[in-house]
Amino acid sequence: MKRSMLPVVLLSFLAEKPEHGYSMLAKLEELGVPGIKSGTLYPLLRTMEESGDIVSDWQITARGPARKIFEITKQGHQTLKSVKNWLEQFN
């Protein structure tokens, strides 16, 4: 998978449910996407948040440290839809 498609994959994950970064890294690994490290993921998530496609908030848990949870926005859903429509042109 090209790294340029990584934002689309992350938006797809977040369209299913809000997630924290570690769970997205685990999903990428399950999908067999090699070489994505936290040093790549978190700056990308920050960029996606700055663009308005996702938002984040801290989740306080009874056990362990707080986690930053990412959620897709209305704009993010539109971005994902636009990319999917664009890709369908090639089928």
Secondary structure, DSSP 4 states (H G I P E B T S, - for coil): --GGGHHHHHHHHHHHS-EEHHHHHHHHHHTT-TT--HHHHHHHHHHHHHHTSEEEEEE--SSS--EEEEEE-HHHHHHHHHHHHHHHTT-
